[in-house]
Amino acid sequence: MLVSVPSPQTYCGFPSFHWPEPAKSFLPMKSPQKKSAHKNLYELRPLRLMEWEEDAEGRVTVLVPKFRKGWPARVLQPRLSRPFFRVKLDAFGSFFWKGCDGETSIQTIGEKMKHHFGEEAEPLYDRITRFLQQLENGDLLKIQ
């Protein structure tokens, strides 16, 4: 038994459809920026992006707005009785947060922490790395 196969020009009696060529953009395309191979984490300088308060014991409370973008930030945020989430940091986090001024390197802050807390701060740089990741993922901190 022979099976007939439709020709490429027709399928079920309809002419085949060819997708048009994509339109060329009139806007200049950005060339992909080359990222530097590796940056030394200890030479970077963290900068705080959120407001914060300090209590009598020296502990920091970061004030994170409940709405950051769009119409809720413009319309609802000013009308809320409590417009911020309050993130309370421990002694290590508070010490590190106070040093995040955009001018002090992570290595310098780490050395100050080691001098202030001693062996209690160990493993210091593992702790700092995890803390930085959490703050940067939450958009509370910018690393320059």
Sequence and secondary structure as in RCSB ss.txt:
>XXXX:A:sequence
MLVSVPSPQTYCGFPSFHWPEPAKSFLPMKSPQKKSAHKNLYELRPLRLMEWEEDAEGRVTVLVPKFRKGWPARV
LQPRLSRPFFRVKLDAFGSFFWKGCDGETSIQTIGEKMKHHFGEEAEPLYDRITRFLQQLENGDLLKIQ
>XXXX:A:secstr
       TTEETTEE          SS         S   GGG  EEE SEEEE TTS EEEEEES  SHHIIII
IGGG SS EEEEE  HHHHHHHHH BSSS HHHHHHHHHHHHGGGG SHHHHHHHHHHHHHHTTSEEE 
